[in-house]
Amino acid sequence: MHHVRRPAVAGTFYPADPRELQALVEEFTTGRVPAAAFGAIAPHAGLIYSGACAGKVYARVEIPPLAVVLAPNHTGMCSFPARAGYWGEGAFRIPLGESKVDNEFVQALGESTDLVAEDRAQHMKEHAVEVQLPFLQLLAPETMIAPLVLPWDDWDRCKELAAALAGVISAWPTKVLLIASSDMNHYESAETALHKDTAVLEAVTKLDGEELLGTCEKMHVTMCGRAPAAVLVETSHILGAEVATVVDYRHSGMVTGDESSVVSYAGVVVT
């Protein structure tokens, strides 16, 4: 049982009742027409705010036998702050069931770069992986996950991790989907958020991870998953991706009615 990562945000970020959760995910992915993709960027806020955006992403992508979920570290908890932390053997549990961890994949990644190590402390209270799981479990219950939390956001390490990921994925016997878990700008007006996010998403659509991080720094964009997104677009580019399409953009003010201080969300599909 100690290998099972228990839910940390069930009942707060999403319904703890499995029937309510299933109905919500089904609503958000109505009309699903999936197609092959290298990866996607999907938000991880409470589903009442960002679930519709995430649903637009998952409605567009085929989910293969393995999903690599790249997440930021919101909690500051970590045993190895210089390394991206994976969860090894076991599973992540949510009310809908369990997503098994592909231990062979995360170990292969750990053997390919010193930037990665098993670090369960980074995962215990982190919500960014967990909030992706209702979509993965309902749409592809047999899909395994490789959960990875990034406690840093500099380009050199993002580029190195992307190269390692691309190497492992290119040699992997099954198809792999990359998912970068990220919200966009935080706690500024909807107008300011749109201005900042537009610049970041321009870098994303060019599959330019370095520009993405540079734009966040220059314009003070508080995109929490900027490192996961940078790694995703760089890995996808190495693997042959040519197009990144923004499939949805919205903000919390569309739910609350208050546009003076919002968190914004973007859904991106990389093909």
Summary of the structure (lengths in Angstrom):
residues: 271
radius of gyration: 16.8
end to end distance: 37.8
largest distance: 48.5
contacts: 1001
relative contact order: 0.20
helix: 41%
strand: 24%
